[in-house]
Amino acid sequence: MPRPSVLFVCVHNAGRSQMAAAFLAHVAGDRVVVRSAGSAPADAVNPTVVEAMAEVGVDISAEAPKVLTVDAVRASDVVITMGCGDACPVFPGKRYLDWAVGDPAGESIEAVRPIRDEISERVRSLVDDIV
């Protein structure tokens, strides 16, 4: 049976989508193909997000924002958007979810932690649903 593939998309691919992808890879391991991208990628992952993830034992310090491509959407079974509006192409047969979670951009570590924890909970529910 083929592994399901999930694409997480946010505007800058520097916070929410990076956290979600890292949590999914951490929780599901090789049972799921994980991708993340941004409609307007930043130059680097938000350092406060890197710090918040390190607090829970997930290292994303080597990650880099990636641009959203049609091929990435086409190759994914589930596309999860987080604040990117209409920037994500829509293809028939794909499952689309929009997660309304806070944006960690410019926030303190204290403000990022609850965002991180909400994304973690959503990812764990997603794993239960798709694996």
N, C-alpha and C positions, 0 to 999 in steps of 0.2 A: 504494500500500500504506500503510495507516495506521501511524503511529508507535507503537511500544510505549510504555506508560506504567508508571512505577515509583513506588511509594510506600514511603518509608523511615519506620519508626515506632520510637520509643523512648519512655521514660516522659516525659521533660521536653522533648524536642525542642530540647535546648540543647547537645548534644554529638555523640554518634554519628550520629544521623539527619541532623543538619545537615552533618556532614563528608561522609557518604555522598552526600547529595543534591548538594552542591557539587562533589564529585569527578565524579559522573555527568554533571552539566551541563557541567563543564569538559572531560571526555574525549569525551562523545558529542555535545555541542552540540545542535543542533536535531533530531537523529535520534531523540531520546527525550524524552517528556514526563516531567518530574521533579517529585515532590511529597515533602514531609516533614511529619510531624506527631507530636504526643505525646499520650499518654493522660492526662497531667496536666502540661500545658505550664508551663515556668518563665516568669519575667518577662522574661528576656533570655538570649541565647546566652552560654555559658560564655566569659569573656574569654581564658582559657588556650587554649581550642579555637580561638578567633579568631586568637590569636597563632601557634599551631602551623600553622594553615592558611596564614597569611600567609608563613610560612617557606618554603612550597613554591609560592608564587605564586598562591594561591587566596584571594580576598578575600570573607569572609562577614560583614564588620563591619556590613553593613546588614540582615542577616537577623534575623528575630524568630520565636520559637517560635509554633507554630500548634496548635490543638486538633484531635485526630483526629475525623473525622466519618465517618458511614456513606457519605456521598456520595463522599468521597475514596477510600475503599476500593472502592466500586462502580465508580468511574471508572478504576481502575488494573488493568493486566494482571498485574503482579507486585507483591506486597506483601512487603516485607522487614522483619521485626521484629528488634529488638536489645534484649532485656531487658524487654519490656513484658508478658510473660505472656499471659494470656487477654483482655487489654483490646481486642484487635483483632477486629472482626467478621469472620466467615468467610462468603464467598459462593462458591457453586459456579462453576467455570470460571476461577477465579483461581489463579495460581501463588503459593504461599506458601513463603518461605524464612525460617529463623531463623538469624541470624548471632550466634554467641556471641563477642562481642568485649568487651574491658574497658570499664568505665565511666570516663570522664575526670572526672567530678564530683569536685571537691576535690583533684584530683591536680596535681602540679607539671608544668611544661613537659616535663621529662625523662621523666616517666611518660606523658604524652599523646602524645609523638612515636611510640612504637611502636604505639599504638592507631590513630593517624592513618595510619601506614604500612600496617597490616594492612587497614584499611578501603579504602585506595587500591588495594591488590592485589585485594581481593574485588570492588571496583567494576570494575576493568579486566577481570577474568574474566567478570563479568556482561555487560559491553558485548560481549565476544567471543561470548557465548551468545545475546544477544537482538537484536543489530543485524545 
